[in-house]
Amino acid sequence: MKLKVEALEKKLETLEINTELLNTKSSIVVQRTAFSVLDRWFVRSGAAMVRPSGSTFSFPVSTGVGAYIGGGRYFGRNHVAELGIDYDLFLSATARYRLEFHVGRTNFTFGPVLGFKQKLLQLQPWGNNIRFPDLLKPNFFLLGALIGIPIGRVLVSVEMDYLFNSQVVVNALASAHVLF
């Protein structure tokens, strides 16, 4: 009888150890799955509405349109780095960093955006909102916010950016980015 009890105790210990190992393995798999969805490269493109702040320009300006294409990477769940090409005030390169927060089961996304825009070429955009492009500053700091809704592997988003140096521009960018 004593031998049977000892054998049962040993089997119970082995079962507890195996159960603990299975729990650990399954939690690791769940964590990897959750992070693998967001720890990826992406491509984003969209259209922008550009509104220069007339009070900060010494020449006439008006609302214009622009386009954006860029690529970036998620680093874990919340951190995103992105490089892109803009054609709005002029042809420019933009570096962005986003701190994204994901809410609920649908992963509604929002967060702040920080960045820097640097002029590459003096090409007038089709929106033609800058009358004297040579007087436009060649770079801007960017501060904004993004709101997005995921649809499958695509994040459809609206980003409002405040571009500033001694001149101020408000930029609304509607875009979609695709994970790959």
C-alpha positions as CSV (number, residue, x, y, z in Angstrom):
1,M,0.0,0.0,0.0
2,K,2.8,2.4,0.9
3,L,4.5,1.7,-2.4
4,K,1.3,2.5,-4.3
5,V,1.0,5.8,-2.5
6,E,4.6,6.7,-3.2
7,A,4.1,5.7,-6.9
8,L,1.0,7.9,-7.0
9,E,2.8,10.8,-5.4
10,K,5.6,10.5,-7.9
11,K,3.1,10.5,-10.8
12,L,1.3,13.5,-9.4
13,E,4.6,15.4,-9.1
14,T,5.5,14.5,-12.7
15,L,2.0,15.6,-13.8
16,E,2.4,18.9,-12.0
17,I,5.8,19.5,-13.6
18,N,4.4,18.7,-17.1
19,T,1.4,20.9,-16.6
20,E,3.7,23.8,-15.5
21,L,5.8,23.3,-18.6
22,L,2.8,23.3,-20.9
23,N,1.5,26.5,-19.3
24,T,4.9,28.2,-19.7
25,K,5.2,27.0,-23.4
26,S,1.6,28.1,-24.2
27,S,2.2,31.6,-22.7
28,I,5.4,32.0,-24.7
29,V,3.6,31.0,-27.9
30,V,0.7,33.5,-27.1
31,Q,3.2,36.3,-26.4
32,R,5.2,35.5,-29.6
33,T,2.0,35.5,-31.7
34,A,0.8,38.9,-30.2
35,F,4.2,40.5,-30.8
36,S,4.8,38.9,-34.2
37,V,1.7,40.7,-35.6
38,L,3.1,44.1,-34.6
39,D,6.9,43.4,-34.8
40,R,7.0,43.8,-38.6
41,W,8.0,45.9,-41.6
42,F,5.2,48.0,-43.3
43,V,4.7,50.2,-46.3
44,R,2.3,53.2,-46.0
45,S,0.9,55.6,-48.6
46,G,-1.7,58.3,-48.6
47,A,-2.9,61.8,-49.5
48,A,-2.4,65.0,-47.6
49,M,-4.3,68.2,-47.1
50,V,-1.8,71.0,-46.5
51,R,-2.8,74.3,-44.8
52,P,0.0,76.8,-44.3
53,S,-0.7,79.3,-41.5
54,G,-0.9,82.6,-43.3
55,S,0.2,84.6,-40.2
56,T,3.6,82.9,-40.3
57,F,4.4,83.5,-44.0
58,S,5.4,86.9,-45.5
59,F,3.8,86.0,-48.8
60,P,0.4,84.7,-49.9
61,V,-0.3,81.0,-49.3
62,S,-3.3,78.8,-49.7
63,T,-4.5,75.3,-48.9
64,G,-3.0,72.6,-51.1
65,V,-2.8,68.8,-51.5
66,G,0.0,66.4,-51.4
67,A,1.0,62.7,-51.4
68,Y,3.1,60.5,-49.1
69,I,4.8,57.1,-49.5
70,G,6.9,55.6,-46.8
71,G,8.1,52.5,-45.1
72,G,8.9,51.6,-41.5
73,R,9.1,49.0,-38.8
74,Y,7.2,48.2,-35.6
75,F,9.6,47.6,-32.7
76,G,7.5,45.6,-30.3
77,R,4.0,46.5,-29.6
78,N,4.1,50.3,-29.4
79,H,7.1,51.8,-31.1
80,V,7.2,52.6,-34.8
81,A,10.0,54.2,-36.9
82,E,9.2,55.4,-40.4
83,L,11.0,57.0,-43.3
84,G,9.0,58.5,-46.2
85,I,8.9,60.8,-49.2
86,D,6.4,63.7,-49.2
87,Y,5.3,65.8,-52.1
88,D,3.3,68.6,-50.5
89,L,5.2,71.8,-49.8
90,F,8.1,70.5,-51.9
91,L,9.6,67.1,-52.5
92,S,11.0,66.1,-49.1
93,A,12.1,63.3,-46.9
94,T,10.4,62.8,-43.6
95,A,11.5,60.7,-40.6
96,R,8.7,59.9,-38.1
97,Y,8.5,58.1,-34.7
98,R,5.1,57.0,-33.4
99,L,4.2,55.7,-30.0
100,E,1.1,53.7,-30.7
101,F,-1.5,52.5,-28.2
102,H,-3.8,49.7,-29.2
103,V,-7.3,49.5,-27.6
104,G,-9.5,46.5,-27.2
105,R,-10.0,43.5,-29.3
106,T,-10.3,45.5,-32.5
107,N,-6.9,47.2,-31.8
108,F,-8.2,50.7,-32.4
109,T,-4.9,52.6,-32.6
110,F,-3.9,56.1,-31.5
111,G,-0.8,57.9,-30.4
112,P,1.6,60.8,-30.8
113,V,3.9,61.4,-33.8
114,L,7.3,63.1,-33.7
115,G,9.3,63.8,-36.8
116,F,11.5,65.9,-39.1
117,K,10.9,67.0,-42.7
118,Q,13.8,67.9,-45.0
119,K,13.5,69.4,-48.4
120,L,15.0,67.3,-51.2
121,L,14.1,69.2,-54.4
122,Q,12.2,72.4,-55.3
123,L,9.3,70.8,-57.1
124,Q,6.0,72.6,-56.9
125,P,3.2,70.3,-55.8
126,W,0.0,70.0,-57.9
127,G,-1.9,71.8,-55.1
128,N,0.2,74.9,-55.9
129,N,-0.4,76.4,-52.4
130,I,3.0,78.2,-52.1
131,R,3.3,81.3,-54.3
132,F,7.0,81.9,-53.7
133,P,8.5,78.5,-53.0
134,D,12.1,79.9,-52.7
135,L,11.0,81.7,-49.5
136,L,9.8,78.5,-47.9
137,K,12.1,77.1,-45.2
138,P,13.9,73.9,-46.2
139,N,13.1,71.9,-43.0
140,F,10.3,71.5,-40.4
141,F,9.9,69.8,-37.1
142,L,6.8,67.7,-36.9
143,L,4.5,67.1,-34.0
144,G,1.2,65.3,-34.4
145,A,-1.2,62.5,-33.6
146,L,-2.5,59.4,-35.4
147,I,-5.8,57.6,-35.1
148,G,-6.2,54.3,-37.0
149,I,-8.5,51.4,-37.4
150,P,-7.1,48.0,-38.5
151,I,-8.9,46.2,-41.3
152,G,-7.2,42.8,-41.6
153,R,-3.4,43.5,-42.2
154,V,-4.1,47.1,-43.2
155,L,-4.2,50.0,-40.8
156,V,-6.3,52.8,-42.2
157,S,-5.4,56.0,-40.4
158,V,-5.7,59.8,-40.2
159,E,-2.7,61.7,-39.0
160,M,-2.8,65.4,-38.1
161,D,0.6,67.1,-38.0
162,Y,1.8,70.5,-36.9
163,L,4.9,71.4,-38.9
164,F,6.9,74.3,-37.5
165,N,10.1,76.3,-37.6
166,S,9.5,80.1,-38.1
167,Q,6.7,79.1,-40.5
168,V,3.8,76.9,-39.5
169,V,1.9,74.3,-41.6
170,V,-0.9,72.0,-40.6
171,N,-0.9,68.8,-42.5
172,A,-3.8,66.2,-42.4
173,L,-2.6,62.8,-43.9
174,A,-5.1,60.1,-44.7
175,S,-3.2,56.8,-45.3
176,A,-3.2,53.1,-45.2
177,H,-0.3,50.9,-44.3
178,V,0.2,47.2,-45.0
179,L,2.2,44.8,-42.8
180,F,4.4,42.3,-44.6
